[in-house]
Amino acid sequence: MPPPYPTPDHSQPPSPVEDKTVSGLSSAAMSRRTSFSDYQPGVGSSRFASTPATGAQTPDPLLGPKVAVPADVLKKFPQTIARSREDSSDDDEEAIELSATGPRFRRPSAAVHPGDHVYADEAGSPPPEATKAARQGVPPELSSFGAELLLIAVCSVGLMLFSFLLGDMLAPQIQIRAALGISNTELPWLVGAFNVANGLSVVVSGSLTDLTPPRPLMVGAFGWLTLWNLIGAFSLSPSRRILFFIVRAMQGLAIGVLVSGSMSILGRVYKPGIRKNRVFSAMAACAPFGFSLGAIQGGLLFHHLPWIFGSNAMITGLCAVAAFFAIPPLRPVADVAGTEAPSIKQFDYLGAAFAVGGCVCLLFGLTQGGVTNWSPYTIALTVVGIVLLVGLFVTERYVVRPLIPNRLWSTKGFTPLMIAYFLGFGSFFGCWQFYAIQFWLRIQHATPVAVALYHIPNALVGVFATWVVSRTLHLVPGHYIYTISMFAFTLGPAFFLPQTANTIYWALSFPGIALVTFGPDLAFAAASIFITSNVARSYQGSAGSLLVTNQNLSSAILTSVADAIGTRVDKTPDGDVGLQGLRAIWWFALGCQLVAALITVTCVRIPKEEEKEHVT
């Protein structure tokens, strides 16, 4: 005896759609949940009972009695009734297949279209929109949004301290010079000792953080920084000036690990896309913010110099504790599924030796060259450094896992981007910012506190600039933002060239310091996102360290060139650069920045950032 109503048959595969209408049935599109239990022969309509989420064909008692469908009638029907594209916007709808034993159901695809309803039994197959939203949500390595914010804060502090530890020395530089008993020609070592050691560590630590769990390295770097800040509090005397410069070098070592480690962590946790843009932009905002905070700290404590280091020790100690709890237990992962994850055994020791030797010799030779009027040993060290760096580029082509991924050099627009960054950032810090502070202190005789307050627009505009990047880099090509940054660099020298000893701050210095901030902030955010998005997940730290190395080398090289220009044009009896010499330096900076802008306009092309996986 035939069953009172058709039952699902899962024993046969679905058959293709042949007809969308059936004799005796309405040709209107069927609802997603249908039942033929209410079909009445000879009546040109059909009733459709709803199907519960379990998929059982339970008829709705409100729709009347159930009438069985004779098997001979079913044989005359086409094998399949399906909703066609003309009757529905669905691309892949549920089909109900009819056979002699009754209808069978084919599960619909996960695609959801406008106007569709999502049923409970489809929850296991999220639509593409849901998948995209999940990708833009909290990364799976982190437990909550609060944990994400804490991680971003800890990683951003690494970059903030990079500029913070420069600002707190430059604002009270006259008082530090007196405390150490050094000459004006030795002042560049306030920055030089820091940059030399930073250049040493950042090249190596970038690859190390990619090949090892980054949390121990980050916590250790914060702890190392805390220790040497405590030692620095006791180094501010003429008899201990060598210890002071050692402290500055040890600070640079730790900062190199923190900056490259932070970029490695965030680059591995975040895939290319909008969320990564916003995170890296937030980190970039900490650079100008940190310099301003450091200058304010140094300006306020210029009568109590040891407390500059003491307060730094407190800050970095708290950061070490926060890093221990905030950084997830990341481990190296394979770039391609099914391959072995990279390990410390693959570390490029030969390349590291060339990189460390080249950076140290070059940075030391350039910094000391201006102090000693380019004595033979400084020239020799500079030449040796250049040779070692050339050797680095040669050896990197033949090692299994180079410090710098070779694919970067073949990425369209990468080389001109790095050249433009070298000229733009190097002339900004080495030729404009360093000498702008000297202009305020020596030419306009401003106090360290006033100089610190002069930098407040730098912090505020810097945060706004990086917010602009986070909101636009996925909407417009990145080279537009990069071009704006290069032209913004030119505004610093442009507003300072007309100044005299009596020019008030609000007339030219204020707009200059505010507008030039768009340069480094937009450039760093756009360049770091572009570089880290074009290397594999296991190379994030190495890619980030390359950008920081560019900053160190460009600052040292162009500071050395600027000092040579300034002292040649106008050198005072006590060895300082006079006002005419400062103007000559700023003209040189303006020329470098215009060349950088020209290179960017003609050669750099950065596509819009899109949601995608890490490259392999």
C-alpha positions as CSV (number, residue, x, y, z in Angstrom):
1,M,0.0,0.0,0.0
2,P,1.5,3.3,-1.0
3,P,2.4,5.7,1.8
4,P,-0.2,8.5,2.5
5,Y,2.3,11.1,1.3
6,P,5.7,11.2,-0.4
7,T,8.8,10.7,1.7
8,P,12.3,11.9,1.0
9,D,14.6,9.5,-0.7
10,H,18.3,9.9,-0.1
11,S,19.5,6.8,-2.0
12,Q,19.8,8.4,-5.4
13,P,22.0,11.3,-6.6
14,P,20.2,14.5,-7.7
15,S,19.4,14.8,-11.3
16,P,19.7,17.9,-13.5
17,V,16.8,20.4,-13.9
18,E,14.7,19.6,-17.0
19,D,11.5,21.5,-16.5
20,K,10.4,24.2,-14.1
21,T,6.7,23.4,-14.3
22,V,4.5,20.4,-13.8
23,S,1.1,19.5,-15.1
24,G,-1.4,20.2,-12.5
25,L,1.0,22.4,-10.4
26,S,1.4,26.1,-10.4
27,S,4.4,27.4,-12.3
28,A,5.1,30.0,-9.6
29,A,8.5,29.7,-7.8
30,M,8.3,27.2,-5.0
31,S,9.1,28.2,-1.5
32,R,12.4,27.0,0.0
33,R,10.6,24.6,2.3
34,T,8.0,22.6,0.3
35,S,5.8,19.5,0.7
36,F,3.7,17.6,-1.8
37,S,1.5,16.0,0.9
38,D,-1.3,18.4,0.1
39,Y,-1.4,17.9,-3.6
40,Q,-4.9,17.2,-5.0
41,P,-5.2,15.8,-8.5
42,G,-7.1,17.9,-11.0
43,V,-6.8,21.0,-9.0
44,G,-4.5,23.6,-10.6
45,S,-2.9,24.7,-7.4
46,S,-0.7,23.2,-4.8
47,R,-0.3,23.8,-1.1
48,F,3.1,24.0,0.5
49,A,3.6,23.0,4.1
50,S,6.6,24.3,6.0
51,T,9.5,22.1,6.9
52,P,10.9,22.2,10.3
53,A,14.6,22.9,10.8
54,T,15.2,19.2,11.2
55,G,14.3,18.6,7.5
56,A,11.4,16.2,8.4
57,Q,8.4,16.3,6.1
58,T,5.9,17.1,8.8
59,P,2.7,18.5,7.2
60,D,1.1,21.5,8.7
61,P,-2.3,20.6,10.2
62,L,-3.6,24.1,9.3
63,L,-3.3,23.3,5.5
64,G,-5.9,20.6,5.3
65,P,-6.0,16.8,4.8
66,K,-3.1,14.9,3.2
67,V,-3.6,13.2,-0.1
68,A,-1.2,10.6,-1.5
69,V,0.3,11.1,-4.9
70,P,-0.2,8.0,-7.2
71,A,3.1,6.6,-8.5
72,D,1.9,6.5,-12.1
73,V,1.2,10.2,-12.0
74,L,4.7,10.8,-10.7
75,K,6.2,8.9,-13.5
76,K,4.7,11.3,-16.0
77,F,6.2,14.3,-14.2
78,P,9.7,15.5,-15.1
79,Q,12.3,14.2,-12.7
80,T,13.1,17.5,-11.1
81,I,11.2,20.7,-10.1
82,A,13.6,23.5,-9.3
83,R,13.3,27.2,-9.0
84,S,14.9,28.8,-12.0
85,R,17.0,32.0,-12.1
86,E,14.2,33.8,-13.8
87,D,11.8,33.2,-10.9
88,S,14.3,33.8,-8.1
89,S,17.6,35.7,-7.5
90,D,19.2,32.6,-6.0
91,D,22.2,31.2,-7.8
92,D,22.0,27.8,-6.3
93,E,18.6,26.9,-4.9
94,E,17.2,23.8,-3.2
95,A,15.9,21.3,-5.7
96,I,13.2,18.8,-5.0
97,E,13.7,15.7,-7.1
98,L,10.8,13.4,-7.8
99,S,11.0,9.7,-8.4
100,A,8.7,6.8,-8.1
101,T,9.4,6.6,-4.4
102,G,8.8,10.3,-3.7
103,P,10.7,13.6,-3.6
104,R,14.3,13.9,-2.6
105,F,16.0,17.0,-1.4
106,R,19.2,18.6,-2.5
107,R,20.8,20.9,0.0
108,P,21.2,24.5,-1.2
109,S,24.6,26.2,-1.4
110,A,25.8,28.6,1.3
111,A,25.2,31.6,-0.9
112,V,22.7,34.1,0.4
113,H,21.2,36.7,-1.7
114,P,19.3,39.9,-1.0
115,G,15.8,39.2,0.3
116,D,16.6,35.6,1.3
117,H,16.0,34.2,4.7
118,V,18.7,32.2,6.5
119,Y,17.2,29.1,8.1
120,A,18.4,27.4,11.2
121,D,19.6,24.3,9.5
122,E,21.8,26.4,7.2
123,A,23.8,27.9,10.1
124,G,26.7,25.6,9.4
125,S,27.4,27.2,6.0
126,P,27.9,30.9,6.5
127,P,27.5,33.2,3.6
128,P,30.4,35.1,2.0
129,E,29.4,38.3,3.9
130,A,29.7,36.4,7.2
131,T,33.0,35.0,6.2
132,K,34.3,38.5,5.3
133,A,33.1,39.9,8.5
134,A,34.8,37.1,10.5
135,R,38.0,37.9,8.7
136,Q,37.8,41.5,9.7
137,G,37.0,40.6,13.3
138,V,39.3,39.8,16.2
139,P,42.2,37.6,15.0
140,P,41.9,33.9,16.1
141,E,45.2,34.2,18.0
142,L,43.5,36.6,20.5
143,S,40.8,35.8,23.0
144,S,38.9,39.1,22.9
145,F,38.7,42.6,21.6
146,G,40.3,43.8,24.9
147,A,43.2,41.5,24.4
148,E,43.6,42.9,20.8
149,L,43.7,46.4,22.1
150,L,46.3,45.5,24.7
151,L,48.5,43.8,22.1
152,I,48.3,46.8,19.8
153,A,49.2,49.1,22.6
154,V,52.3,47.0,23.6
155,C,53.5,46.7,20.1
156,S,53.0,50.4,19.4
157,V,55.0,51.3,22.5
158,G,58.0,49.8,20.8
159,L,57.9,52.3,18.0
160,M,56.9,55.1,20.4
161,L,60.0,54.5,22.5
162,F,62.1,54.7,19.4
163,S,61.3,58.4,19.0
164,F,60.7,59.0,22.7
165,L,64.3,58.2,23.5
166,L,65.4,60.7,20.9
167,G,63.2,63.5,22.0
168,D,64.1,63.3,25.7
169,M,67.8,63.8,24.8
170,L,67.5,66.5,22.1
171,A,65.3,68.9,24.0
172,P,67.7,69.3,27.0
173,Q,70.9,68.7,24.8
174,I,72.6,71.9,26.1
175,Q,72.2,70.8,29.7
176,I,73.4,67.2,28.8
177,R,76.4,68.6,27.1
178,A,77.3,70.6,30.2
179,A,76.7,67.6,32.5
180,L,79.0,65.4,30.5
181,G,81.6,68.0,29.7
182,I,81.6,67.3,26.0
183,S,82.2,69.7,23.1
184,N,79.6,70.8,20.5
185,T,81.2,68.6,17.9
186,E,80.5,65.5,20.1
187,L,76.7,66.3,20.4
188,P,75.8,64.2,17.4
189,W,76.7,61.1,19.5
190,L,73.6,61.7,21.6
191,V,71.7,60.4,18.6
192,G,74.6,58.5,16.9
193,A,75.3,56.0,19.7
194,F,71.6,55.1,19.8
195,N,71.3,54.7,16.0
196,V,74.5,52.7,15.6
197,A,73.3,50.1,18.1
198,N,69.8,50.2,16.8
199,G,71.1,49.5,13.3
200,L,73.0,46.6,14.7
201,S,70.1,44.9,16.4
202,V,67.2,45.7,14.0
203,V,68.7,43.8,11.1
204,V,69.2,40.6,13.1
205,S,66.2,40.8,15.4
206,G,63.8,41.1,12.5
207,S,64.7,37.6,11.3
208,L,65.0,36.2,14.8
209,T,61.5,37.2,15.7
210,D,60.2,35.5,12.6
211,L,62.0,32.2,13.4
212,T,61.4,32.0,17.2
213,P,58.4,32.7,19.5
214,P,58.4,36.5,19.8
215,R,57.1,36.9,23.4
216,P,60.4,36.0,25.2
217,L,62.3,38.4,22.9
218,M,59.9,41.3,23.5
219,V,59.8,40.8,27.2
220,G,63.5,40.4,27.4
221,A,64.0,43.7,25.3
222,F,61.8,45.6,27.7
223,G,63.7,44.2,30.7
224,W,67.0,45.0,29.1
225,L,65.9,48.6,28.5
226,T,64.7,48.9,32.1
227,L,68.1,47.7,33.4
228,W,70.1,50.2,31.3
229,N,67.8,53.1,32.1
230,L,68.6,52.5,35.8
231,I,72.3,52.5,35.0
232,G,71.9,55.6,32.9
233,A,70.6,57.5,36.0
234,F,74.2,57.3,37.4
235,S,76.1,58.1,34.2
236,L,75.6,61.8,33.9
237,S,79.0,63.1,34.9
238,P,82.2,64.0,33.0
239,S,84.1,61.0,34.5
240,R,81.3,58.6,33.3
241,R,80.6,60.0,29.9
242,I,81.8,56.8,28.2
243,L,79.3,54.9,30.3
244,F,76.6,57.3,29.2
245,F,77.2,56.6,25.6
246,I,77.2,52.9,26.3
247,V,73.8,53.3,27.9
248,R,72.6,55.1,24.8
249,A,73.9,52.2,22.7
250,M,72.2,49.6,24.9
251,Q,68.9,51.5,24.6
252,G,69.3,51.3,20.8
253,L,69.9,47.6,21.0
254,A,66.7,47.0,22.9
255,I,64.6,49.4,20.7
256,G,65.8,47.5,17.5
257,V,64.3,44.3,18.9
258,L,61.1,46.0,20.0
259,V,60.4,47.7,16.7
260,S,61.2,44.7,14.4
261,G,59.5,42.3,16.9
262,S,56.3,44.5,17.0
263,M,56.1,44.5,13.2
264,S,56.7,40.8,13.1
265,I,53.9,40.1,15.6
266,L,51.3,42.4,14.0
267,G,52.2,41.3,10.5
268,R,51.7,37.6,11.4
269,V,48.5,38.2,13.3
270,Y,46.8,40.4,10.8
271,K,46.1,39.5,7.2
272,P,46.2,42.2,4.5
273,G,43.1,44.2,4.7
274,I,41.2,47.1,6.4
275,R,41.9,45.9,9.9
276,K,45.6,45.6,9.3
277,N,45.6,49.1,7.8
278,R,44.1,50.6,10.9
279,V,46.4,48.7,13.3
280,F,49.6,49.7,11.4
281,S,48.3,53.3,11.2
282,A,47.7,53.3,14.9
283,M,51.3,52.1,15.4
284,A,52.7,54.7,13.0
285,A,50.9,57.5,15.0
286,C,53.0,56.6,18.0
287,A,56.3,57.8,16.4
288,P,55.5,61.6,16.4
289,F,53.5,61.2,19.6
290,G,56.5,59.6,21.2
291,F,59.0,62.2,20.1
292,S,56.7,65.0,21.5
293,L,56.3,63.2,24.8
294,G,60.0,62.6,25.0
295,A,60.7,66.2,24.3
296,I,58.2,67.3,27.0
297,Q,59.8,64.9,29.5
298,G,63.3,66.1,28.8
299,G,62.2,69.7,28.8
300,L,60.5,69.4,32.2
301,L,63.3,67.5,33.8
302,F,66.3,69.4,32.4
303,H,67.2,70.5,35.9
304,H,67.0,66.9,37.1
305,L,68.6,64.9,34.3
306,P,69.0,61.6,36.2
307,W,65.2,61.4,36.5
308,I,64.9,61.2,32.8
309,F,66.4,57.8,32.9
310,G,64.7,57.0,36.2
311,S,61.2,57.7,34.8
312,N,62.0,55.8,31.7
313,A,62.9,52.7,33.8
314,M,59.5,52.8,35.4
315,I,57.7,53.1,32.1
316,T,59.7,50.2,30.4
317,G,59.3,48.0,33.5
318,L,55.5,48.3,33.3
319,C,55.7,47.6,29.6
320,A,57.7,44.4,30.3
321,V,54.9,43.1,32.5
322,A,52.2,44.1,30.0
323,A,54.1,42.4,27.2
324,F,54.2,39.1,29.1
325,F,50.4,39.0,29.3
326,A,49.5,40.7,26.0
327,I,51.6,38.9,23.4
328,P,50.1,35.5,22.4
329,P,52.3,32.4,22.3
330,L,53.0,32.7,18.6
331,R,55.2,30.1,16.9
332,P,56.7,30.1,13.4
333,V,54.3,28.8,10.8
334,A,54.7,27.4,7.3
335,D,53.9,29.8,4.5
336,V,52.4,26.9,2.4
337,A,50.2,24.2,3.9
338,G,52.0,20.9,4.1
339,T,55.5,22.3,4.3
340,E,57.8,22.5,7.3
341,A,57.6,25.6,9.4
342,P,60.8,27.7,9.4
343,S,63.1,27.4,12.4
344,I,66.2,29.0,14.0
345,K,68.3,26.4,12.1
346,Q,67.5,28.4,8.9
347,F,68.8,31.7,10.3
348,D,71.2,33.4,7.9
349,Y,74.3,33.8,10.0
350,L,76.5,34.9,7.1
351,G,74.1,37.6,6.0
352,A,73.7,38.7,9.6
353,A,77.5,39.1,10.0
354,F,77.6,41.2,6.8
355,A,74.6,43.3,7.9
356,V,75.8,44.0,11.4
357,G,79.4,44.8,10.3
358,G,78.3,47.0,7.5
359,C,75.7,49.0,9.5
360,V,78.0,49.5,12.5
361,C,81.0,50.5,10.5
362,L,79.0,52.9,8.2
363,L,77.0,54.5,11.0
364,F,80.0,54.9,13.3
365,G,82.2,56.3,10.5
366,L,79.6,58.8,9.4
367,T,78.8,59.9,13.0
368,Q,82.4,60.3,14.1
369,G,83.5,61.8,10.7
370,G,82.0,65.2,11.5
371,V,83.5,65.1,15.0
372,T,87.0,64.5,13.9
373,N,86.9,66.5,10.6
374,W,87.0,63.2,8.7
375,S,90.2,61.7,10.0
376,P,91.6,58.7,8.0
377,Y,90.1,56.1,10.3
378,T,86.6,57.4,9.9
379,I,86.9,57.4,6.2
380,A,88.3,53.8,6.3
381,L,85.4,52.7,8.5
382,T,82.8,54.3,6.2
383,V,84.4,52.5,3.1
384,V,84.5,49.2,5.0
385,G,80.8,49.6,5.9
386,I,79.8,50.2,2.3
387,V,81.8,47.1,1.1
388,L,80.2,44.9,3.7
389,L,76.7,46.0,2.7
390,V,77.5,45.3,-0.9
391,G,78.6,41.9,0.2
392,L,75.3,41.4,2.0
393,F,73.3,42.0,-1.2
394,V,75.5,39.5,-3.1
395,T,75.4,36.7,-0.5
396,E,71.6,37.1,0.0
397,R,71.0,35.8,-3.5
398,Y,72.5,32.4,-2.7
399,V,71.3,31.5,0.9
400,V,68.3,29.2,1.5
401,R,66.5,31.8,3.7
402,P,67.9,35.3,3.3
403,L,67.5,38.0,5.9
404,I,65.6,40.1,3.3
405,P,63.1,38.1,1.1
406,N,64.3,38.2,-2.4
407,R,60.8,38.6,-3.8
408,L,60.7,42.2,-2.4
409,W,63.4,43.4,-4.8
410,S,61.3,42.1,-7.8
411,T,58.0,43.7,-6.4
412,K,56.9,46.5,-8.7
413,G,57.6,49.9,-7.1
414,F,59.6,48.6,-4.2
415,T,63.0,49.9,-5.1
416,P,61.9,53.5,-6.0
417,L,59.7,53.5,-2.8
418,M,62.8,52.7,-0.7
419,I,64.9,55.3,-2.4
420,A,62.2,58.0,-1.9
421,Y,61.8,57.0,1.7
422,F,65.6,57.2,2.2
423,L,65.7,60.8,0.8
424,G,62.5,61.9,2.4
425,F,62.8,60.6,5.9
426,G,66.6,61.1,6.1
427,S,66.4,64.7,5.1
428,F,63.4,65.2,7.5
429,F,65.2,63.9,10.6
430,G,68.9,64.4,9.7
431,C,68.6,67.8,8.0
432,W,65.5,69.5,9.3
433,Q,64.3,68.3,12.7
434,F,67.7,67.9,14.4
435,Y,68.7,71.4,13.3
436,A,65.3,73.0,13.9
437,I,65.8,72.2,17.6
438,Q,69.2,73.8,17.5
439,F,67.7,76.8,15.8
440,W,65.2,77.3,18.7
441,L,67.8,76.6,21.4
442,R,70.8,78.6,20.1
443,I,69.5,81.2,17.6
444,Q,66.2,82.1,19.3
445,H,67.4,81.1,22.8
446,A,64.2,79.2,23.7
447,T,64.2,77.2,26.9
448,P,64.0,73.3,26.8
449,V,60.4,73.5,28.1
450,A,59.4,75.9,25.3
451,V,61.1,73.6,22.7
452,A,59.2,70.7,24.1
453,L,55.9,72.6,23.9
454,Y,56.7,73.6,20.3
455,H,56.4,69.9,19.4
456,I,52.8,69.5,20.6
457,P,51.3,70.1,17.1
458,N,53.6,67.3,15.9
459,A,51.8,64.8,18.2
460,L,48.3,66.0,17.5
461,V,48.6,66.2,13.7
462,G,50.5,62.9,13.6
463,V,47.5,61.1,15.2
464,F,45.2,62.7,12.6
465,A,47.5,61.9,9.7
466,T,47.6,58.2,10.6
467,W,43.8,58.1,11.1
468,V,43.5,59.4,7.5
469,V,45.7,56.5,6.3
470,S,43.6,54.0,8.1
471,R,40.4,55.3,6.5
472,T,41.7,55.8,2.9
473,L,44.3,53.2,2.1
474,H,41.7,50.6,1.1
475,L,39.8,53.2,-1.0
476,V,42.6,54.9,-3.0
477,P,45.9,53.6,-4.4
478,G,48.7,53.9,-1.8
479,H,51.0,55.9,-4.0
480,Y,48.6,58.9,-3.7
481,I,49.1,58.9,0.0
482,Y,52.9,58.3,-0.4
483,T,53.1,61.3,-2.8
484,I,51.4,63.6,-0.4
485,S,53.8,62.5,2.3
486,M,56.8,63.4,0.2
487,F,55.5,66.9,-0.6
488,A,54.6,67.3,3.1
489,F,58.3,66.7,3.9
490,T,59.2,69.8,2.0
491,L,57.0,72.1,4.2
492,G,59.4,71.8,7.1
493,P,62.4,73.5,5.4
494,A,60.0,75.8,3.4
495,F,58.6,77.4,6.6
496,F,62.0,77.6,8.4
497,L,64.1,79.1,5.6
498,P,62.7,82.6,6.0
499,Q,63.0,82.7,9.8
500,T,65.3,84.9,11.8
501,A,66.3,85.1,15.4
502,N,63.2,87.3,16.1
503,T,60.5,85.4,14.2
504,I,57.7,84.5,16.5
505,Y,56.7,80.8,16.8
506,W,53.1,81.2,15.6
507,A,54.1,82.9,12.4
508,L,56.2,80.2,10.7
509,S,57.3,77.5,13.2
510,F,53.8,76.5,14.2
511,P,52.4,75.8,10.7
512,G,55.8,74.3,9.6
513,I,55.9,71.8,12.5
514,A,52.2,70.9,12.1
515,L,52.2,70.4,8.3
516,V,55.5,68.6,8.0
517,T,54.2,65.9,10.4
518,F,52.1,64.5,7.5
519,G,55.4,63.5,5.9
520,P,56.9,60.8,8.2
521,D,53.5,59.6,9.4
522,L,51.9,59.0,6.0
523,A,55.1,57.6,4.5
524,F,55.8,55.1,7.3
525,A,52.2,53.9,7.4
526,A,51.9,53.4,3.6
527,A,55.4,51.9,3.2
528,S,55.1,49.5,6.1
529,I,51.7,48.2,5.0
530,F,52.9,47.8,1.4
531,I,56.1,46.0,2.4
532,T,54.6,43.6,5.0
533,S,51.7,42.8,2.6
534,N,54.1,41.7,-0.1
535,V,56.1,39.1,1.9
536,A,55.1,35.8,3.3
537,R,53.9,35.5,6.9
538,S,57.2,34.1,8.1
539,Y,59.0,37.2,6.8
540,Q,57.0,40.0,8.5
541,G,59.8,40.9,11.0
542,S,62.5,40.9,8.3
543,A,60.4,43.2,6.1
544,G,59.7,45.6,8.9
545,S,63.4,45.7,10.0
546,L,64.3,46.7,6.4
547,L,62.2,49.8,6.7
548,V,63.7,50.7,10.1
549,T,67.3,50.1,8.8
550,N,66.5,52.5,5.9
551,Q,65.5,55.1,8.5
552,N,68.7,54.6,10.5
553,L,71.1,54.7,7.5
554,S,69.3,57.7,5.9
555,S,69.3,59.7,9.1
556,A,73.0,59.0,9.7
557,I,74.2,59.6,6.2
558,L,72.2,62.8,5.6
559,T,73.0,64.2,9.1
560,S,76.7,63.8,8.2
561,V,76.2,65.5,4.9
562,A,74.2,68.3,6.5
563,D,76.8,68.9,9.2
564,A,79.5,69.1,6.5
565,I,77.5,71.6,4.6
566,G,76.6,73.7,7.6
567,T,80.1,74.0,9.0
568,R,81.5,74.8,5.6
569,V,79.0,77.7,5.1
570,D,78.9,79.2,8.6
571,K,80.8,77.8,11.6
572,T,80.9,79.8,14.9
573,P,84.0,80.1,17.0
574,D,82.7,77.5,19.5
575,G,82.1,74.9,16.7
576,D,78.3,75.4,16.2
577,V,76.6,75.9,12.9
578,G,75.4,79.5,12.4
579,L,72.1,80.7,11.0
580,Q,73.5,80.9,7.4
581,G,74.8,77.4,7.8
582,L,71.3,76.2,9.0
583,R,69.7,77.8,6.0
584,A,72.2,76.0,3.7
585,I,71.2,72.7,5.4
586,W,67.5,73.4,4.9
587,W,68.0,74.2,1.3
588,F,69.8,70.8,0.9
589,A,66.9,69.1,2.7
590,L,64.4,70.8,0.5
591,G,66.2,69.5,-2.6
592,C,66.3,65.9,-1.3
593,Q,62.6,66.0,-0.6
594,L,61.7,67.4,-4.0
595,V,63.7,64.6,-5.6
596,A,61.9,62.0,-3.4
597,A,58.6,63.5,-4.5
598,L,59.6,63.3,-8.2
599,I,60.6,59.7,-7.8
600,T,57.3,58.8,-6.1
601,V,55.2,60.5,-8.7
602,T,57.0,58.9,-11.7
603,C,58.0,55.4,-10.3
604,V,56.1,54.3,-7.2
605,R,52.8,52.5,-7.6
606,I,51.0,51.0,-4.6
607,P,47.7,49.3,-5.2
608,K,44.6,49.7,-2.9
609,E,44.7,47.4,0.0
610,E,42.2,44.6,-0.2
611,E,41.1,41.7,2.0
612,K,43.4,38.7,1.1
613,E,45.5,36.0,2.6
614,H,49.2,36.3,3.2
615,V,51.4,35.9,0.1
616,T,53.3,32.6,-0.2
